Amino acid sequence: MYGVRSITVVAAALVLLALSSGVEACPPSDRAALLAFKAALHEPYLGIFDSWTGADCCRKWYGVSCDQESRRVADINLRGESEEPIFQRARRTGYMTGYISPAICRLARLSSLTIADWKGITGEIPRCITALPFLRIVDLIGNRLSGNLPADIGRLHRLTVLNVADNGISGTIPASVANLTSLMHLDLRNNLISGPIPRSFGRLRMLSRALLSGNRLSGPIPASISEIYRLADLDLSRNQISGPIPEALGKMAVLSTLNLDFNKLSGPIPVSLFSSGISDLNLSRNALEGNIPNAFGVRSYFTVLDLSYNKLKGPIPKSISSASYIGHLDLSHNHLCGKIPLGSPFDHLEASSFVYNDCLCGKPLKPC
């Protein structure tokens, strides 16, 4: 009798254990989606996918994390440049070829997708990722992806990070980008993206960094950008952007870096830029005209102020000596004329900051 009761208890315990194990493991559908994703990629040096074995993809699968309650796959974090032991043992950065399989879109609870710096992954961004309602992070920097950004990417209302820098993405910036109202970090640098910046760009009210340099963008700087009150870093350099610089950019509350160099901007430099909170201002290699505004004051604090390679004329404004700080200053390759002011910041600058102007004189150039 005692033996039968013991067997019954043990059997019940085994059933409970099996049930609990099933609850803790990831669903077979998520495991199958991950394996299909893996099958489209080839990583020959590090063994990144060697741990992707066994029934439970939530348990020690490299780069995979699951929601603790639902056990659904929540995060894929695969970086080709990392300090993790697998990279240190191999003494190399990662290299991976293949493509990003649409099977990734079967991970219905996916929150973060990072497949970064693998250098050899090609193909397009799967269009179906726009149907993943919980997606917060898409980081695909440093691959060889091509094609367009998904036209309906604006469906990802929870998205906070979109980083596809250093790829071969082409096409235009979809108008639906303006619907990404949770977006904080946008990095499209060094691609082949053309066309205008959407006029409704200013609807991205949570955005703190907009890095769009090294593309083929054209048209004007949308005035609506000045409505992004959290924006601290705006980089539109190395494009084909034309028209004037909006005066309102100098009135933005937290904007500290404004890089507009290597474009086709014209017209005068807005006075507001010199009494703003901008500390890194690069307007070089455009077609800006007129005088440098005589608008420097105690609020003027520049680690970098580069106005070189424009069509600026007239004297260097005397008020520049009242700036709180100017680290790197470059006024070369313009049509400036007159005596270079004495004192700070000019006493630590070299001749290269002033050369190739019409008739500047005084230290560090020739005497007047």
N, C-alpha and C positions, 0 to 999 in steps of 0.2 A: 504493500500500500504506500509506504513511504517513498519507495523507489519510483512509483508511478507519478506521485505528487511532484517529486524533484524533476523528473523528465518534463512534466507539464510546465513548471516554472521556467526551466531552461529554455524550452521551446518558445514560451511567451516572450522571454527576454531577447531571444534571437530575432523574433518577428519585429519587436520594437526597435532593435538595433538596425535591422534592414530598412524599416520605415524611416527612421531618423537619418540614416545614411542617404536614402533617396531624397529626403528633403534638403539635406545639406549640399548635395551635388548640384552642379549646374544642369539645366534641362538638356536633354539630348539634342534639341533643335539648336541651342546655342553652341554646343560642342561641334555639331555638324557644320554650322556656319563658319566657325573659326577654322576648322580643318579645310574647308573650301577656300577660305581667305589665304591660308598658308600654302595651299597647292598652287596658287597663282604667283608665288614669290620664290626666289632662289637666293639663299644666303650661304655662301660657300666657306666662310672663314671662321666664324665665331660659334656656330652651333646655336644660334638664337632659338631655333624651334625644337631643339633636342628634348626640351622638357615638356613639349606639347604631346604627352602620352597619357593614357589612363582615361577612366570614365569621367573624372571630375575636373572640368576645365577651370574651376575656381581654386584649385589646389596646386600651387607651385608651377603653373604654366607661366613662363617668363613673359612679363609685360601685360598680363591679364589680371584684372581685378573685378570682383563681383560685388553686387549689393548684398549686404549681410543678411537681410531679411528675405528678399525674394530669390536670392542666389542666381539672378540673371546677370549676364556680363554687362558691366557698367563702364569699364575703362580699358582701352588698348593703348599702351604706352611703349612704343618701340622707337628708340633713338639711336641713330648710327654713331653719335659722338657722345660718350658718357664716361664717367669715372668708375662705373661699376666693375666688380672683379672680373667679369667675363671679358671685358675690353682690356683690362690691365694684364691679364694672363696672355692674351693674344698679342699684346703690344702693338695694337693697330686700331684705327677707326673702322667703322663698319662699311660694308658695300653689299648692296642687295639689288637684284634685277627682278624683272617681272612687272606685274601691274596690280593695282588695288581692285580686288574682285568685288562685284556688286553683292556677293554673298554677305558682305559686311552689313548690308541693310536689313538682313534678317535678325540682327541683334536689336530687338525692338526697344530695349531699355538702355541702349548705349548713350553714355553721357560725355565721354571724352575719347577722341580719336587722334592719336599722335603717331605719325609714321614719318619721322623727320631725319634728314641728313644721311640718307642712304645712297645718294648720288646716282644710282642707276635705275631707279624705278620709273617706268614710262607709262604711257597710256593716259586716259582722262580720269578726272575725278568722277566717281560714280554718281550719276544724276539722282539716284534713289536716296542719297543721304539726306535730301531735303524732306524726306518722309519720316525721319527719326526725330520724334517730338521732344525728346529729352536731351538732345545734343547741345552741349555747352562749349566744347572746345574742339576745333578742327585745326590741327597743326601738321602741315605737310611740307614744311620748308625743306629746301636742299635736296630735291630729287630732279627728275627730268620729265615731270608731268606736262602734258600738252592739252589742247582743246580749250574750251571756254569754261568760265565759272558757271555753275548751274543757274539758269535763268530765274528759277523760282527759289533761290537761296533765301529770300526774305521770309520763307515759311518757318525758318528756324528761330522762333521768337525767344528761345532761351540762350541763344548763342552769345557768348561773351568774348571769345577769341577766334579770329579767322586769320590764319597765317599760311599763305601759300608762296612765300618769298622764294627767290632763287630756283625757279622752275622755267618752263617754257609756255606758260599759260597765255593764250591769245584771246581775241574777241574784245568785247567792251565790258565795263563795269555794269552789271545788271541794275536796272532801275529799282528792282525789288530789294537791293541792298539797304535802301533807306528804311525798310520795315524791320531791320534788325535792331530793335529799340533797346536791347540789353547789351549790345556790342560795346566792349571797352577797348579792345586791341585789334586793329586792322593792319595787316602787313601784306602788301602786294608787291613789294620791291623786286626789281630785277626779273621782270617777265616781258612779255610782248603785248601787253594790254594797250589797246588804242581807244580812240574816241574821247568824248568829254567825261568829266566828272559829273555824275548826276546832279541836276539843279537842287534836288531834294536832299542832298547829302547832309544838310544841317539837321535833319530829323534824328540823326544818331546822337541823341542828347547825352548818352552815357559814355561816349567815346573819349578816351584820354590820349591815345596814340593813333595817328593816321599816317602810315608810311607807304607812299605810293611811288617812290623814286625809281628811276631806271626802267621806265616803260616808254610808251609812245602816245601818252595822253595828250590831247589837244583841247582847244577851246579855252574859255576863261576860267578863272578861279571862282567857283560859285559863292555869291555873297552870303548864302545861307550857312557857310562854314562858321561864320562868326557867331552863330547862335548855339554852337556846341560849347556850353560854358565850362565843361570839364576838360576840354582839349588842352593838353600840355605840350604835345610834340606833333608838328605838322611838317612832313617832308614830301615835297612835290618836285624835288630836283631831278635833273636829267630826263626831262620830258620835252614836249613841244607846246607847252601851255603859253597862251598869248593874252593880250589885253592888259589892263591896269591891275595893280595890286589893290585889293579892296581896303579902303581906309579903316574899316571896322576891325580888321585883323589886329590892329594895334590897340584895340579897346577890349580885347578878350581877357578875362580875369586871371587865368592861370597859364596862358600860352607862354612857354619859356624857350622853345626851339622852333625856329621858322627857317626852313631851308627851301629856297626857290631858285637855286643856281642852275645854270645850263638849261634855260628855257627861252622863250621869245617874248618875255614881258616888256611892256613899253609904258610910256608916261612917266610922271614924277614919282618919287618915293614918298609915300604918305608920311606926313609929319608925326602921326600917332605912333609910328614904330619906334621912335627915339625916346619916348617918355612912357613906355609900356613896361611890362614885366618880362619882355623878351630879352634873354641873355645870350643866346646863340642865334645870330642873324646873318644869313648868307644869301645875298641877292646877286652874286657875281655871274658874269657871262649871260647877260640879258641885253636889252636895248633901252634901259632906263635913261631918262633925260632930265634936264633941269638942274637946279642947284641941290646940293646936299642940304636938307632943312637945318636951319639954325635953331634947333629945338632941343638940344641936349641939356640935361639938368641933373639934379641929385638922384632922380629915379633911373637915370641911364646907367646901366650896369651890364657890360658886355664882356663875356669871355672870348667871343668871336664876333667881329663886325667886318664883313667882307663885302665891299661894293665894287670890286675890281671888274674890269672888262665890261664897262657900260659906256654911256655917252654923257656922263655927268660933266657939268661945267661950273665955272665960277670958283670962288675961294673955298678953302676948308673952313667951315664955320667956327668962329671963335668960341661959341658955347661948348664945343666939344671938350674944352679944358675943364668944364665944370662937371663932366660926367664922374660918377662915383668910381668907376673902374672901366678900363678898356684893356683887355689882354692882347689879343691878336687883332690888328687893324690892317686892312689891305684896301688902298684906294688907287692902286696902280691901273694903267691902261684905261684912262678916261681923258677928259679935256679940262682938267682942273688947272687953275692958275693962281698965282699969288704966293705969299710967304707962308711957310709951314709954321703954325703956332709953336711957341716955346712951352716948356714944362711938360707935365704929365698929360696924356700918355706918350707924348712924342719923344721924350728923352730916352726911352728904351727901345725905340723902333729902328729898324734898318732901312736902308735906301730902297730895298725891294718893295716896301709898302707904298712907295710914292712914284716909282719910275713910270715912264711912258705916259706922262701927262703933257699938256701943252706948254705950261710955263711955271711950274712949281719951283720954288727955290727956298733956300735955308736948310739948316741942319735937319737930316743927314745928307741932303743933296748939296749942290754947289751954293755958295753964298749968293744972296740977292744983289 
